């Protein structure tokens, strides 16, 4: 479960599917949403990822260099699970930076808001979307 969470959090951020309090912000314009996302990314997401990486990298490296094994019968290696923490938060940090850049570009009028609409960042080509819709019977 933890591995899925750590590796899917950046993708969820890319697709703009993280939980939000839309009751409060639902009445705001897209520009205000972009400003809130920029502030949240710069003040919370990016610094938190850096702090977690700062502590998780030595934690994972120690596990790798010591060849840490589980104390349970069989003694499975532990470092792959511990390595998921810095890998997942590195990906989340990179995606957070990407999201801040997209919001700034939107505010400057360089891109439209579709790049970060809910579900809009799936990255699927129009052909892939058509195939998916045809296969699901939505066409």
C-alpha positions in Angstrom: 0.0 0.0 0.0 2.7 2.5 0.9 4.6 1.9 -2.3 1.4 2.5 -4.3 0.7 5.7 -2.4 4.3 7.0 -2.7 4.6 6.3 -6.4 1.0 7.5 -7.3 1.0 10.7 -5.4 2.9 12.6 -8.1 0.6 11.2 -10.8 -2.5 12.2 -8.8 -1.0 15.8 -8.5 -0.4 15.8 -12.3 -4.0 14.9 -12.9 -5.2 17.4 -10.4 -7.1 14.8 -8.5 -5.9 15.5 -4.9 -8.6 16.3 -2.4 -9.5 19.9 -2.2 -12.0 22.0 -0.2 -14.1 23.1 -3.2 -16.9 24.4 -1.0 -14.7 27.3 -0.1 -12.8 27.8 -3.3 -15.5 26.8 -5.8 -16.7 30.3 -6.3 -13.3 31.7 -7.1 -12.0 32.4 -10.6 -9.4 30.2 -12.3 -6.8 33.0 -11.7 -7.5 32.9 -7.9 -7.3 29.1 -8.0 -3.9 29.4 -9.7 -2.7 31.8 -7.1 -3.8 29.6 -4.3 -2.0 26.6 -5.9 1.2 28.6 -6.3 1.2 29.7 -2.7 0.3 26.2 -1.5 3.1 24.7 -3.7 5.7 27.2 -2.7 4.9 27.4 1.0 3.8 23.8 1.8 4.3 21.1 -0.9 7.8 21.9 -2.1 9.3 22.7 1.4 7.7 19.5 2.9 9.1 17.4 0.1 12.6 18.8 0.7 12.4 18.2 4.4 11.2 14.6 3.9 13.9 14.0 1.3 16.5 15.5 3.7 15.7 12.9 6.3 14.7 10.0 4.0 17.8 9.8 1.8 20.2 9.0 4.7 17.6 6.6 6.1 17.4 4.7 2.8 21.2 4.8 2.2 21.9 3.4 5.6 19.5 0.5 4.9 21.1 -0.2 1.5 24.7 -0.1 2.8 24.0 -2.2 5.9 22.1 -4.8 3.9 19.2 -4.5 6.4 16.9 -7.5 6.6 13.6 -8.0 8.2 13.6 -9.6 11.6 10.8 -11.9 10.6 11.4 -15.5 9.6 13.0 -15.5 6.2 14.7 -12.1 6.6 13.5 -10.3 3.5 15.6 -7.3 2.4 14.1 -4.0 3.6 16.0 -1.5 1.5 13.6 -1.6 -1.5 10.7 -0.5 0.6 12.8 2.2 2.3 14.1 3.4 -1.0 10.5 4.1 -2.1 10.3 7.0 0.3 13.0 9.2 -1.3 12.0 8.1 -4.8 8.3 8.9 -4.3 9.0 12.3 -2.7 11.5 13.2 -5.4 8.9 12.5 -8.0 6.3 14.5 -6.0 8.8 17.4 -5.6 9.4 17.5 -9.4 5.7 17.4 -10.1 5.0 20.1 -7.6 7.6 22.3 -9.3 6.0 21.6 -12.6 2.6 22.5 -11.3 3.8 25.8 -9.9 5.4 26.6 -13.3 2.2 25.8 -15.1 0.2 28.1 -12.8 2.6 30.9 -13.3 2.5 30.4 -17.1 -1.3 30.5 -16.9 -1.3 33.7 -14.9 1.0 35.2 -17.5 -1.3 34.1 -20.3 1.2 31.7 -21.8 -1.0 28.6 -21.5 -4.7 28.0 -21.0 -6.1 26.5 -17.9 -6.9 23.1 -19.4 -3.5 21.8 -18.5 -4.4 21.7 -14.8 -8.2 21.2 -14.8 -9.4 18.2 -12.8 -8.3 15.2 -14.8 -6.9 17.4 -17.5 -3.3 16.4 -17.0 -3.7 12.7 -17.9 -1.4 13.2 -20.9 -3.5 10.9 -23.1 -3.5 11.8 -26.8 -6.9 12.5 -28.4 -6.7 9.1 -30.2 -6.1 7.3 -26.9 -9.1 9.1 -25.4 -11.3 8.1 -28.4 -10.2 4.4 -28.1 -10.9 4.4 -24.4 -14.4 6.0 -24.9 -15.2 3.5 -27.8 -14.2 0.6 -25.6 -16.3 1.8 -22.7 -19.3 2.3 -24.9 -19.5 6.1 -24.1 -19.5 7.1 -27.8 
